[in-house]
Amino acid sequence: MRNRAVRLLVLVLTCLLAAGCASILNGFPRGRLTPNAHIPVHGDSGGSFDTTVKNALSDVITFWRANYPKVANGKPFPPLRGGFYSVDGATVLQTRRAPASVAKEACLAKQPSFVVDNAAYCTLDDSVIWDRSQGHLVPVLATHYGPTLVALVFAHEFGHAIQARLGITRRNLPTIDTESQADCAAGAFVASAIAGHARHFPINTADLDDALNGYLLVRDSTPESPQDISHGNGFDRLSALEDGIQHGVSYCYRPAYFKRQFTERPYVSDSDYLQGGNEPLSAVLNPNNPKTDKNAGGLQPNLNAFWTAAGKRVNKSFKAVSVKQAASPKCGGSTNSQFGYCSNDNTVYYDHAYASKAYYSLPTLSVNPQTAVVSVVEHQPADFALGTLFAIGWGMAARHQFFNAAIDNRAGLLASICYTGSYAKSINKASGTFVLSPPDMDEATYAMLDLVGQPQAYGARGTTGLQRIQAFVKGYSGDLSSC
């Protein structure tokens, strides 16, 4: 939202030589009865991280052997000609050259530093390469978010390999189009793994939610211009994954896929840029009209206006929702609730300490420019993460007032999240009296994964992070009637 306090630090991952690059994520192998995969890797360290990568590659290759004919008119999947390469990025930084064991990889030979903090499909020789250095991006995020994310990342890379085989790479499409398609392909692999078709990665919902949190971290930073857009913001990336999970590879590689709309955009004003897109916590919590109270952020009056207008379209009247602070809010997802909507008095209650925690909740990435060492920085400001909690409360009010429908069950939560997606779309504009700032869609996506389902908020109610994101995307992509 406009008037934000601190610019969030995020990492832009750019593959200078590869047609598509994937930001890399986590994983160390868990104990399994399934034997580790034996895949030849140039520069293989023999360590646990490379073992996880090989297991991921094995499952992704198996997936494409089964599914490539669906997108290639029945043709079998052609194996990668260039093979696989594991590189110690720290050594490359120190020596400014590629080790002899991996020096023949074409992208690395052309520019050794491209592999640092990266994993990529290289079109020059049809190979896949990654940086295994401890402290660099892949192993760090692997430690934080688990091995499922490793499988997801290399499924993304193989999405680029499929593009090369289908001639899509030669079409000179915008980078965000091809990156989004690779994300969709990764989602299709995830769906197959959830169904039990991945030997080394039998993914469950908890694994996937962890991986989605890691994937959200490797979004683009807010671009300075449209030309800086590459992989997409977190919402764009996770919604593409969701499309693959829901619809499969045939959907991802259909010609109409490139008509996809994206939400990533630059800041539209210097003031919004300097404030990092965050308005102060006090402004988010202030329910007054900013026309009469200069310290008010404007969220709550805008929510009331949105739902009043929505009610008129269906011949319903909407009673404005109130906001009150309470040490122990009486309505929410559990007896420990600290944030919730009460239908009996049409009020969203919040505990100030929890609201502050939700506001300062966003994890981001920090990279040392000299060593390329990556850190996950917790508790960064995210005004629309907190704002999303309020918006869901208003969605529950609409569901209760318009339809007298239940709001304390799974269906009530998902419908209210879907409504929140439609509301977010209405204010995700470059201009207006109350609009989202460019980072806000990522903050809302994070809230769906990690805040909404907390017992202190609305509670999971049998939903997963993925299901909450799916409901949010549904509302954003459609309209209120789709909810």
C-alpha positions as CSV (number, residue, x, y, z in Angstrom):
1,M,0.0,0.0,0.0
2,R,1.1,3.5,-0.5
3,N,3.2,5.3,2.2
4,R,5.5,2.4,3.3
5,A,8.4,2.6,5.6
6,V,11.3,0.3,4.5
7,R,12.3,-1.0,1.1
8,L,12.4,-4.8,1.2
9,L,15.7,-6.4,0.2
10,V,15.2,-9.1,-2.3
11,L,17.5,-11.0,-4.6
12,V,17.3,-10.8,-8.4
13,L,18.6,-13.9,-10.0
14,T,19.7,-13.4,-13.5
15,C,21.1,-16.0,-15.9
16,L,23.2,-14.1,-18.3
17,L,23.8,-16.9,-20.8
18,A,21.0,-19.4,-20.3
19,A,17.7,-19.0,-22.0
20,G,16.0,-19.6,-18.7
21,C,17.3,-19.6,-15.2
22,A,15.8,-20.8,-12.0
23,S,16.5,-19.4,-8.6
24,I,17.6,-22.2,-6.5
25,L,16.1,-23.7,-3.5
26,N,16.6,-26.2,-0.8
27,G,17.1,-29.7,0.2
28,F,18.9,-32.4,1.9
29,P,17.9,-36.0,1.4
30,R,15.7,-37.6,4.0
31,G,16.1,-41.2,5.0
32,R,14.2,-43.4,2.5
33,L,14.0,-47.0,1.5
34,T,14.3,-45.9,-2.1
35,P,18.0,-46.1,-3.2
36,N,19.7,-42.8,-4.2
37,A,19.7,-42.2,-8.0
38,H,22.9,-42.8,-10.0
39,I,23.1,-40.0,-12.5
40,P,26.5,-39.0,-14.0
41,V,27.3,-35.5,-12.8
42,H,30.4,-33.6,-13.8
43,G,32.1,-32.2,-10.7
44,D,29.9,-34.4,-8.4
45,S,31.0,-33.7,-4.8
46,G,29.5,-36.9,-3.5
47,G,27.9,-34.8,-0.7
48,S,24.4,-34.8,0.6
49,F,23.3,-31.8,-1.4
50,D,24.4,-33.2,-4.7
51,T,22.7,-36.5,-3.8
52,T,19.5,-34.6,-3.3
53,V,19.9,-32.9,-6.7
54,K,20.5,-36.2,-8.4
55,N,17.4,-37.7,-6.8
56,A,15.4,-34.7,-8.0
57,L,16.8,-34.9,-11.5
58,S,16.0,-38.6,-11.6
59,D,12.3,-38.1,-10.7
60,V,12.0,-35.1,-13.1
61,I,13.5,-37.1,-16.0
62,T,11.1,-39.9,-15.2
63,F,8.2,-37.5,-15.2
64,W,9.1,-36.1,-18.6
65,R,9.6,-39.5,-20.2
66,A,6.0,-40.1,-19.3
67,N,4.6,-36.7,-20.2
68,Y,6.7,-35.3,-23.0
69,P,4.7,-37.1,-25.7
70,K,1.6,-35.1,-24.5
71,V,3.2,-31.9,-25.6
72,A,5.3,-33.1,-28.6
73,N,2.7,-34.9,-30.8
74,G,3.6,-38.3,-29.3
75,K,7.4,-38.0,-29.7
76,P,9.6,-39.5,-27.0
77,F,11.6,-37.3,-24.7
78,P,15.2,-36.6,-26.0
79,P,17.7,-36.8,-23.1
80,L,19.9,-33.8,-22.4
81,R,22.9,-33.8,-24.7
82,G,25.1,-31.7,-22.5
83,G,24.6,-33.5,-19.2
84,F,24.7,-32.2,-15.6
85,Y,27.3,-30.1,-13.8
86,S,27.8,-29.4,-10.1
87,V,30.1,-26.4,-9.3
88,D,31.5,-24.9,-6.1
89,G,30.6,-21.3,-6.7
90,A,32.9,-20.1,-3.9
91,T,35.9,-21.6,-5.8
92,V,34.7,-19.9,-9.0
93,L,34.6,-16.5,-7.1
94,Q,38.1,-17.0,-5.7
95,T,39.8,-18.2,-8.9
96,R,37.6,-16.5,-11.5
97,R,37.7,-19.6,-13.5
98,A,35.8,-22.9,-13.8
99,P,37.4,-26.0,-12.3
100,A,38.7,-28.5,-14.9
101,S,36.1,-31.1,-14.1
102,V,33.3,-28.7,-15.3
103,A,35.1,-26.4,-17.6
104,K,33.6,-27.8,-20.8
105,E,30.0,-26.7,-19.8
106,A,29.3,-24.1,-22.4
107,C,27.7,-21.4,-20.3
108,L,30.3,-21.7,-17.6
109,A,33.1,-21.6,-20.2
110,K,31.7,-18.4,-21.6
111,Q,31.2,-16.7,-18.2
112,P,32.3,-18.6,-15.1
113,S,30.6,-16.3,-12.6
114,F,27.1,-17.0,-14.1
115,V,26.8,-20.1,-12.0
116,V,27.3,-18.4,-8.6
117,D,24.2,-18.5,-6.5
118,N,22.4,-20.0,-9.4
119,A,21.0,-23.1,-11.1
120,A,20.2,-23.0,-14.8
121,Y,19.4,-24.7,-18.0
122,C,22.0,-23.7,-20.6
123,T,20.8,-23.6,-24.2
124,L,24.3,-23.5,-25.6
125,D,24.9,-27.2,-24.9
126,D,21.6,-28.5,-23.5
127,S,22.9,-28.9,-20.0
128,V,21.9,-28.2,-16.4
129,I,24.3,-26.6,-14.0
130,W,24.1,-25.6,-10.3
131,D,26.1,-24.0,-7.5
132,R,26.5,-26.4,-4.6
133,S,28.6,-24.1,-2.4
134,Q,27.7,-24.1,1.3
135,G,26.4,-20.7,2.2
136,H,25.3,-19.9,-1.3
137,L,21.6,-19.8,-2.4
138,V,20.7,-23.4,-3.1
139,P,22.1,-25.0,0.0
140,V,21.0,-22.2,2.3
141,L,17.4,-22.3,1.1
142,A,17.6,-26.1,1.2
143,T,18.4,-25.9,4.9
144,H,15.5,-23.6,5.6
145,Y,12.8,-25.1,3.4
146,G,13.5,-28.7,2.7
147,P,14.3,-31.1,-0.2
148,T,11.0,-30.7,-2.0
149,L,12.1,-27.3,-3.1
150,V,15.1,-28.8,-4.8
151,A,12.9,-31.0,-6.8
152,L,10.7,-28.1,-7.7
153,V,13.6,-26.0,-8.9
154,F,15.0,-28.6,-11.2
155,A,11.6,-29.3,-12.5
156,H,11.6,-25.6,-13.4
157,E,14.9,-26.0,-15.2
158,F,13.6,-29.0,-17.2
159,G,10.7,-26.8,-18.1
160,H,13.2,-24.7,-20.0
161,A,14.7,-27.8,-21.6
162,I,11.2,-28.7,-22.9
163,Q,10.9,-25.2,-24.4
164,A,14.2,-25.8,-26.3
165,R,12.9,-29.1,-27.6
166,L,9.6,-27.6,-28.8
167,G,11.2,-24.6,-30.4
168,I,9.8,-22.1,-27.9
169,T,13.2,-20.8,-27.0
170,R,13.7,-19.5,-30.6
171,R,10.6,-17.3,-30.5
172,N,12.3,-14.5,-28.5
173,L,9.4,-14.2,-26.1
174,P,9.6,-11.9,-23.1
175,T,11.6,-13.6,-20.3
176,I,8.7,-13.5,-17.9
177,D,6.6,-15.6,-20.3
178,T,9.2,-18.4,-20.6
179,E,10.0,-18.3,-16.9
180,S,6.3,-18.5,-16.0
181,Q,5.8,-21.5,-18.4
182,A,8.7,-23.2,-16.6
183,D,7.1,-22.5,-13.3
184,C,3.9,-24.1,-14.6
185,A,5.8,-27.1,-15.7
186,A,7.3,-27.4,-12.2
187,G,3.8,-27.3,-10.8
188,A,2.7,-30.2,-13.2
189,F,5.6,-32.2,-11.8
190,V,4.6,-31.4,-8.2
191,A,1.1,-32.7,-8.9
192,S,2.6,-36.0,-10.2
193,A,4.7,-36.3,-7.1
194,I,1.7,-35.6,-4.8
195,A,0.0,-38.5,-6.7
196,G,2.9,-40.8,-5.7
197,H,4.7,-40.9,-9.0
198,A,8.0,-39.6,-7.8
199,R,10.3,-42.3,-6.3
200,H,12.5,-40.0,-4.3
201,F,10.0,-37.2,-3.6
202,P,6.7,-38.5,-2.4
203,I,5.5,-35.0,-1.6
204,N,3.0,-34.3,1.1
205,T,1.2,-31.1,1.8
206,A,3.5,-30.0,4.6
207,D,6.5,-30.5,2.3
208,L,4.9,-28.5,-0.4
209,D,3.9,-25.6,1.8
210,D,7.5,-25.4,3.0
211,A,8.8,-25.5,-0.6
212,L,6.3,-22.7,-1.7
213,N,7.7,-20.5,1.1
214,G,11.1,-21.0,-0.4
215,Y,9.9,-20.4,-3.9
216,L,8.3,-17.2,-2.8
217,L,11.7,-15.9,-1.7
218,V,13.2,-16.1,-5.2
219,R,10.8,-13.7,-6.7
220,D,12.0,-10.7,-8.7
221,S,12.7,-7.5,-6.7
222,T,10.4,-4.6,-7.6
223,P,11.6,-3.6,-11.1
224,E,12.8,-0.1,-11.9
225,S,11.2,-0.4,-15.3
226,P,9.2,-3.0,-17.3
227,Q,12.5,-4.0,-19.0
228,D,13.8,-5.3,-15.6
229,I,11.0,-7.9,-15.2
230,S,12.3,-11.4,-15.5
231,H,10.9,-14.3,-13.4
232,G,7.9,-12.4,-12.0
233,N,6.9,-11.4,-8.5
234,G,6.0,-14.0,-5.9
235,F,2.3,-14.0,-6.8
236,D,3.0,-14.5,-10.5
237,R,5.4,-17.4,-9.8
238,L,3.2,-19.2,-7.4
239,S,0.1,-18.7,-9.4
240,A,1.9,-20.3,-12.4
241,L,2.9,-23.2,-10.2
242,E,-0.7,-23.5,-9.2
243,D,-1.8,-23.6,-12.8
244,G,0.5,-26.5,-13.4
245,I,-0.7,-28.4,-10.3
246,Q,-4.3,-27.9,-11.3
247,H,-4.1,-28.4,-15.1
248,G,-1.0,-30.4,-16.0
249,V,1.7,-30.1,-18.7
250,S,-0.7,-29.9,-21.7
251,Y,-2.1,-26.7,-20.2
252,C,1.4,-25.3,-19.6
253,Y,2.6,-25.8,-23.2
254,R,-0.5,-24.9,-25.1
255,P,-0.1,-21.8,-27.4
256,A,-2.6,-19.8,-25.4
257,Y,-0.4,-20.0,-22.3
258,F,1.5,-16.9,-23.4
259,K,-1.6,-14.7,-23.1
260,R,-1.1,-14.9,-19.4
261,Q,-1.4,-11.6,-17.5
262,F,1.2,-10.7,-14.8
263,T,0.9,-8.4,-11.8
264,E,4.6,-7.4,-11.4
265,R,5.2,-3.7,-12.1
266,P,7.5,-0.9,-11.2
267,Y,6.8,1.8,-8.6
268,V,4.9,4.7,-10.0
269,S,6.2,7.4,-7.7
270,D,9.5,8.3,-6.1
271,S,7.8,8.6,-2.7
272,D,6.4,5.1,-2.9
273,Y,9.8,3.8,-4.0
274,L,11.7,5.6,-1.1
275,Q,9.2,4.2,1.4
276,G,9.5,0.7,0.1
277,G,5.8,0.5,-0.5
278,N,5.0,0.2,3.2
279,E,2.8,2.5,5.2
280,P,3.4,2.5,9.0
281,L,1.8,-0.1,11.2
282,S,-0.2,2.7,13.0
283,A,-1.7,3.7,9.6
284,V,-2.7,0.2,8.8
285,L,-4.5,-0.1,12.1
286,N,-6.2,3.3,12.0
287,P,-9.7,2.7,10.7
288,N,-10.5,6.4,10.1
289,N,-11.0,8.1,6.8
290,P,-7.8,9.6,5.6
291,K,-9.7,12.6,4.3
292,T,-10.4,13.6,7.9
293,D,-7.5,11.9,9.7
294,K,-4.1,12.3,8.0
295,N,-2.7,9.5,10.1
296,A,-5.1,6.9,8.7
297,G,-4.0,4.5,6.0
298,G,-7.3,4.2,4.3
299,L,-7.6,0.4,4.1
300,Q,-10.8,-0.1,6.2
301,P,-12.8,2.7,4.6
302,N,-11.8,1.3,1.2
303,L,-12.9,-2.2,2.2
304,N,-16.3,-0.8,3.3
305,A,-16.7,1.1,0.1
306,F,-15.7,-1.9,-2.0
307,W,-18.3,-4.2,-0.3
308,T,-21.0,-1.5,-0.3
309,A,-20.6,-1.2,-4.1
310,A,-20.5,-5.0,-4.5
311,G,-23.7,-5.4,-2.5
312,K,-25.5,-2.9,-4.8
313,R,-24.6,-5.1,-7.8
314,V,-26.5,-8.0,-6.3
315,N,-29.3,-5.9,-4.7
316,K,-27.9,-6.4,-1.2
317,S,-27.0,-3.8,1.4
318,F,-23.7,-4.0,3.2
319,K,-23.3,-2.7,6.8
320,A,-19.9,-1.2,7.4
321,V,-17.6,-3.3,9.5
322,S,-16.0,-1.8,12.6
323,V,-12.5,-2.4,13.9
324,K,-11.6,-2.8,17.6
325,Q,-8.4,-3.6,19.5
326,A,-8.8,-6.3,22.2
327,A,-6.2,-8.3,24.2
328,S,-8.2,-11.5,23.6
329,P,-10.4,-11.2,20.5
330,K,-13.5,-13.3,21.0
331,C,-13.8,-14.5,17.4
332,G,-11.3,-16.2,15.2
333,G,-9.9,-19.5,14.3
334,S,-9.4,-21.0,17.8
335,T,-9.7,-20.2,21.5
336,N,-6.3,-18.7,21.2
337,S,-7.4,-16.3,18.5
338,Q,-5.8,-12.9,18.4
339,F,-7.4,-11.8,15.1
340,G,-10.9,-12.4,13.8
341,Y,-14.3,-11.3,12.6
342,C,-17.3,-11.4,14.9
343,S,-20.6,-11.5,13.0
344,N,-22.7,-10.8,16.1
345,D,-21.5,-7.2,16.3
346,N,-20.0,-6.9,12.8
347,T,-16.5,-6.2,14.0
348,V,-12.9,-7.2,13.3
349,Y,-11.0,-7.6,16.5
350,Y,-7.3,-7.7,16.8
351,D,-4.6,-8.0,19.5
352,H,-2.1,-5.2,18.9
353,A,0.9,-7.5,19.6
354,Y,-0.2,-10.0,17.1
355,A,-1.0,-7.3,14.5
356,S,2.5,-6.0,14.9
357,K,3.9,-9.5,14.5
358,A,1.9,-9.9,11.3
359,Y,3.1,-6.6,10.0
360,Y,6.8,-7.5,10.7
361,S,6.6,-11.0,9.4
362,L,8.0,-11.1,5.9
363,P,11.2,-13.1,5.2
364,T,13.5,-11.8,2.5
365,L,17.0,-12.6,1.1
366,S,20.2,-10.8,1.6
367,V,23.3,-11.5,-0.4
368,N,26.9,-10.5,0.4
369,P,28.2,-8.9,-2.8
370,Q,31.8,-10.0,-2.2
371,T,31.2,-13.7,-1.1
372,A,27.8,-14.4,-2.5
373,V,26.8,-15.8,0.9
374,V,23.0,-15.8,1.2
375,S,21.0,-15.1,4.4
376,V,17.3,-15.4,5.1
377,V,16.3,-12.2,6.9
378,E,13.2,-12.5,9.0
379,H,10.7,-10.0,10.3
380,Q,10.7,-7.5,7.5
381,P,7.8,-5.0,7.3
382,A,4.8,-6.1,5.1
383,D,1.8,-3.8,5.5
384,F,-0.4,-5.8,3.2
385,A,0.3,-9.1,4.9
386,L,-1.5,-7.5,7.9
387,G,-3.9,-5.8,5.5
388,T,-4.8,-9.2,4.0
389,L,-6.0,-10.4,7.4
390,F,-8.3,-7.4,7.6
391,A,-9.5,-8.0,4.1
392,I,-10.5,-11.6,4.9
393,G,-12.5,-10.4,7.8
394,W,-14.4,-8.1,5.5
395,G,-14.9,-11.1,3.2
396,M,-16.5,-13.0,6.0
397,A,-18.7,-10.1,6.8
398,A,-19.9,-10.0,3.1
399,R,-20.5,-13.8,3.2
400,H,-22.5,-13.5,6.4
401,Q,-24.5,-10.4,5.5
402,F,-25.3,-11.2,1.8
403,F,-25.9,-14.9,2.1
404,N,-26.2,-15.8,5.8
405,A,-23.6,-18.4,5.0
406,A,-21.3,-20.1,7.6
407,I,-18.0,-18.3,8.2
408,D,-16.5,-20.6,10.8
409,N,-15.7,-23.6,8.6
410,R,-13.4,-24.5,5.8
411,A,-15.8,-23.3,3.1
412,G,-16.2,-20.0,4.8
413,L,-12.5,-19.4,5.0
414,L,-11.8,-20.3,1.4
415,A,-14.7,-18.2,0.1
416,S,-13.5,-15.2,2.2
417,I,-10.0,-15.7,0.8
418,C,-11.4,-15.8,-2.7
419,Y,-13.2,-12.5,-2.0
420,T,-9.9,-11.1,-0.8
421,G,-8.3,-12.0,-4.2
422,S,-11.1,-10.1,-6.0
423,Y,-10.6,-7.1,-3.7
424,A,-6.9,-7.1,-4.2
425,K,-7.4,-7.1,-8.0
426,S,-9.6,-4.0,-7.6
427,I,-6.9,-2.0,-5.9
428,N,-3.8,-3.4,-7.7
429,K,-3.6,-0.4,-10.0
430,A,-1.0,2.2,-10.9
431,S,-3.3,5.1,-9.8
432,G,-6.3,5.8,-7.6
433,T,-7.2,7.0,-4.2
434,F,-6.2,3.8,-2.5
435,V,-4.0,1.3,-4.4
436,L,-1.5,-1.5,-3.8
437,S,2.2,-0.8,-4.0
438,P,4.2,-3.3,-6.2
439,P,5.4,-5.5,-3.3
440,D,1.9,-6.0,-1.9
441,M,0.8,-9.0,-4.0
442,D,3.8,-10.9,-2.6
443,E,2.9,-9.9,0.9
444,A,-0.7,-11.1,0.4
445,T,0.7,-14.4,-1.0
446,Y,2.9,-14.8,2.0
447,A,0.0,-14.1,4.3
448,M,-2.0,-16.9,2.6
449,L,0.9,-19.4,3.2
450,D,1.9,-18.5,6.7
451,L,-0.4,-16.0,8.6
452,V,-4.0,-16.8,7.7
453,G,-3.8,-20.5,8.9
454,Q,-2.2,-19.7,12.2
455,P,-4.4,-20.5,15.2
456,Q,-3.9,-16.9,16.4
457,A,-5.6,-15.7,13.2
458,Y,-8.3,-17.5,11.3
459,G,-6.9,-21.0,11.7
460,A,-6.2,-23.5,8.9
461,R,-9.7,-25.2,9.2
462,G,-8.4,-28.2,7.2
463,T,-6.8,-26.1,4.4
464,T,-3.2,-26.1,3.3
465,G,-1.1,-23.1,2.2
466,L,-1.5,-24.2,-1.4
467,Q,-5.3,-24.4,-1.1
468,R,-5.4,-20.9,0.4
469,I,-3.3,-19.6,-2.5
470,Q,-5.5,-21.4,-5.0
471,A,-8.6,-19.6,-3.5
472,F,-6.8,-16.2,-3.6
473,V,-5.7,-16.8,-7.2
474,K,-9.2,-17.8,-8.1
475,G,-10.7,-14.6,-6.8
476,Y,-7.9,-12.5,-8.4
477,S,-8.2,-14.2,-11.8
478,G,-12.0,-14.2,-11.9
479,D,-14.4,-12.0,-10.0
480,L,-16.6,-12.1,-6.9
481,S,-19.1,-14.4,-8.7
482,S,-16.4,-17.0,-9.2
483,C,-16.1,-17.3,-5.4
